[in-house]
Amino acid sequence: MNAENAPPPSSDYVQSLGRGLAVIRAFDAEHPRRTLSDVARATDLTRATARRFLLTLVELGYVRTDGAMFWLTPRVLELGYSYLSSLTLPEVSGPHLEALAERVRESSSVSILDGDDVVYVARVPVSRIMTVGINIGTRFPAFATSMGRVLLAGLPAQERTAYLARVQLTPLTGRTITSAQELDRELDRVRAEGFCLVDQELEEGLRSIAAPIHDGNGAVVAAANVSTQAARHSADAVRSELLPALLDAIRAIETDLLRVSTGLNDTRGTPHA
């Protein structure tokens, strides 16, 4: 049915807005430039209607034309910025954690540092690997977790020194680091290598590997990890098989966080047609 004569989906449907968005969506990677006839066919609008929408978008600065061809301008990014700017870290990281968990078939999480604890803000569980259930808001002592050590390693020197002076390194398993000096050396190594493997220090039988999530200025704002049962992956296998996938996911999260923080700035100053 032709869009000109199609009935609106509901009494609240704004037909002109729907048509305008359809015209914008007519442009894509395969069709970055289109003629008026191309747009009319792609949107199932008459040439006259398509022309009015295209020229309106030209006036608004979302489309440019040389008289024969039409193409989008970077200003269309503003249409998505309001959504992007409202996203939180869990919303940005969630899809990437899901892809990561599906890729490695292990649970993945993102956490932040709150005081001396890590707090889980996003998680995609694949199976229950701890005796304690982990949910959004779950806290663990930072010193005994892979994400916690990544976050501690990212602290300014003065804050790390203060942390090491006050923290009570209570052993959670027979493998837990309980010396402030040893933990300090471990944090130096984590900072240098860019990841942390914790081998059964939080709970027997649990291995976890984490790496930092940076903002656009290079500051560590969160950490992501993959956890597995020791029986499923040796420590070497965690490094060789799980770490590369984790780092790929973190790069994707950082890219989206950067888009959120700079998306609007990228469109400012764009000249109108």
C-alpha positions in Angstrom: 0.0 0.0 0.0 1.3 3.5 -0.9 2.4 5.5 2.2 0.4 8.4 0.9 -2.9 6.5 1.4 -2.0 4.2 4.2 -4.1 4.7 7.3 -2.2 5.8 10.5 -1.4 3.0 12.9 -3.4 4.8 15.7 -5.2 8.0 16.4 -2.0 9.3 18.1 0.2 8.6 15.1 1.7 11.8 13.6 1.9 10.9 9.9 4.2 13.8 8.9 6.8 12.9 11.6 6.7 9.3 10.4 7.3 10.3 6.8 10.2 12.6 7.8 11.9 9.9 9.7 11.4 7.5 6.8 13.1 10.0 4.5 16.1 10.1 6.8 16.2 6.3 7.1 16.3 6.1 3.3 20.0 6.9 3.5 22.4 4.3 4.7 25.9 3.0 4.1 24.9 1.4 0.8 23.0 4.5 -0.3 24.7 7.6 1.1 23.5 9.7 -1.8 20.1 9.5 -3.4 18.1 11.3 -6.1 14.6 12.6 -5.4 13.2 9.6 -7.3 15.4 7.2 -5.2 14.0 8.6 -2.0 10.4 8.5 -3.2 10.8 4.9 -4.2 12.5 3.9 -0.9 9.9 5.6 1.2 6.9 4.8 -0.9 6.0 8.5 -1.1 5.1 10.5 -4.2 7.9 12.6 -5.7 6.1 15.8 -4.6 5.8 14.7 -0.9 9.4 13.3 -0.8 10.6 16.6 -2.3 8.9 18.7 0.5 10.4 16.6 3.2 13.9 16.6 1.7 13.8 20.4 1.2 12.6 20.8 4.8 15.5 18.7 6.0 17.8 20.8 3.9 16.5 24.0 5.5 17.0 22.4 9.0 20.6 21.4 8.2 20.1 17.6 8.3 20.4 17.1 4.5 22.5 18.7 1.8 21.9 18.8 -1.9 23.6 19.8 -5.1 20.3 20.1 -7.0 20.4 16.5 -8.2 21.6 14.4 -5.3 20.7 14.5 -1.6 22.8 13.3 1.3 22.7 13.4 5.1 24.9 15.8 7.1 26.6 15.1 10.4 23.9 17.0 12.2 21.7 14.0 12.1 23.9 12.7 15.0 22.0 15.2 17.2 18.9 13.2 16.8 20.5 10.3 18.7 22.5 12.4 21.2 19.6 12.9 23.6 19.3 9.1 23.9 23.0 8.5 24.1 23.6 11.2 26.8 20.9 9.6 29.0 22.6 6.2 29.0 24.3 5.0 32.1 27.4 2.8 32.4 25.2 -0.4 32.9 23.1 0.5 29.8 26.2 1.1 27.7 28.0 -2.0 28.8 25.1 -4.4 28.9 25.0 -5.4 25.3 28.7 -5.9 25.2 28.6 -8.0 28.3 25.9 -10.1 26.7 28.0 -10.6 23.6 31.1 -11.4 25.7 29.2 -14.0 27.8 27.9 -15.6 24.7 31.4 -15.7 23.1 33.2 -17.3 26.0 30.2 -19.0 27.7 31.2 -17.6 31.1 29.7 -15.0 33.3 30.8 -11.4 32.8 30.3 -8.3 35.0 31.1 -4.6 35.3 31.7 -2.9 38.7 32.8 0.4 40.2 34.8 1.2 43.3 32.7 2.5 46.2 34.8 3.1 49.3 36.8 -0.1 49.9 34.4 -2.3 48.0 33.6 -3.1 44.4 29.9 -2.8 43.6 28.4 -4.7 40.7 26.5 -2.4 38.3 26.0 -4.8 35.4 26.2 -8.5 35.1 25.4 -11.3 32.6 25.4 -14.7 34.4 25.9 -17.9 32.4 25.9 -20.2 35.4 26.1 -20.0 39.1 29.8 -20.2 39.9 29.9 -18.9 43.5 28.2 -20.0 46.7 27.0 -16.5 47.1 24.6 -15.2 44.5 25.7 -12.1 42.6 23.2 -9.4 41.7 23.3 -5.7 40.7 24.5 -3.9 43.9 26.4 -6.9 45.3 29.6 -5.8 47.1 32.9 -7.6 47.7 36.1 -6.3 49.3 38.1 -4.8 46.5 41.4 -6.3 47.6 40.3 -9.9 46.9 38.6 -9.4 43.6 40.0 -9.0 40.1 37.9 -6.0 39.3 38.7 -4.5 42.7 42.4 -4.8 42.1 42.1 -3.2 38.6 40.2 -0.3 40.2 42.7 0.0 43.1 45.6 0.0 40.6 43.9 2.9 38.8 43.8 5.1 41.9 46.1 8.1 42.3 49.2 7.2 44.4 48.0 9.1 47.4 44.6 7.4 47.5 46.2 4.0 47.0 48.6 4.6 49.9 45.7 5.7 52.2 43.7 2.6 51.2 46.6 0.2 52.0 47.1 1.9 55.3 43.5 1.3 56.5 42.3 -1.9 54.8 41.9 -5.0 56.8 43.2 -7.8 54.6 41.0 -10.6 56.0 41.7 -13.9 54.3 38.7 -15.3 52.4 40.5 -18.4 51.3 43.9 -19.9 52.0 45.2 -18.1 48.8 44.1 -14.6 49.6 46.8 -11.9 49.8 46.9 -10.7 53.4 50.0 -8.5 53.3 49.7 -4.8 52.4 53.2 -4.8 50.8 52.4 -7.9 48.7 49.1 -6.3 47.6 50.9 -3.1 46.7 53.3 -5.0 44.5 50.4 -6.8 42.9 48.7 -3.5 42.1 51.9 -2.3 40.5 51.9 -5.4 38.3 48.2 -5.0 37.4 48.8 -1.3 36.5 51.7 -2.3 34.3 50.1 -5.3 32.6 46.6 -3.8 32.2 44.7 -6.8 33.6 44.3 -8.8 36.8 43.9 -12.5 37.3 42.6 -13.5 40.8 43.0 -17.3 41.3 40.7 -18.6 44.1 41.4 -15.8 46.5 37.7 -14.7 46.8 36.3 -18.2 46.8 37.8 -21.6 46.3 37.4 -22.9 42.8 36.8 -19.5 41.3 39.1 -17.8 38.8 38.4 -14.3 37.5 40.2 -12.0 35.1 39.5 -8.3 34.9 40.7 -5.2 33.0 39.9 -1.5 33.4 37.3 0.6 31.5 38.7 4.1 30.8 36.8 7.3 30.0 37.8 9.7 27.2 40.5 11.2 29.3 42.2 7.9 30.1 40.9 7.7 33.7 39.8 4.3 35.0 36.1 4.6 35.7 35.1 1.0 36.0 36.3 -2.6 35.5 34.9 -5.6 33.6 35.6 -9.2 34.2 35.0 -12.8 33.2 34.6 -15.4 35.9 35.0 -19.2 35.6 35.3 -22.3 37.7 38.8 -23.4 38.1 37.8 -26.9 36.9 36.8 -25.4 33.5 39.8 -23.2 32.9 43.4 -23.3 34.1 45.0 -20.0 35.0 46.9 -20.1 31.7 43.7 -20.8 29.8 42.0 -17.8 31.4 44.8 -15.6 30.1 45.0 -17.1 26.7 41.3 -17.8 26.0 39.2 -15.4 28.1 41.4 -12.3 28.3 41.4 -11.4 24.6 37.6 -11.6 24.4 37.4 -9.5 27.6 39.6 -6.8 26.1 37.6 -6.7 22.9 34.4 -6.1 24.9 36.1 -3.4 27.0 37.3 -1.6 23.8 33.7 -1.6 22.5 32.4 -0.3 25.9 35.0 2.5 25.9 34.1 3.4 22.3 30.4 3.7 23.2 31.2 5.7 26.4 33.3 8.1 24.2 30.4 8.5 21.8 28.1 9.3 24.7 30.4 12.0 26.0 31.4 13.5 22.7 28.4 12.8 20.4 26.9 16.3 20.6 30.3 18.1 20.3 31.0 16.2 17.1 27.9 17.9 15.5 28.5 21.4 16.8 29.6 24.0 14.3 28.4 21.9 11.3 27.4 24.4 8.7 23.8 24.2 7.4 23.2 23.6 3.7 
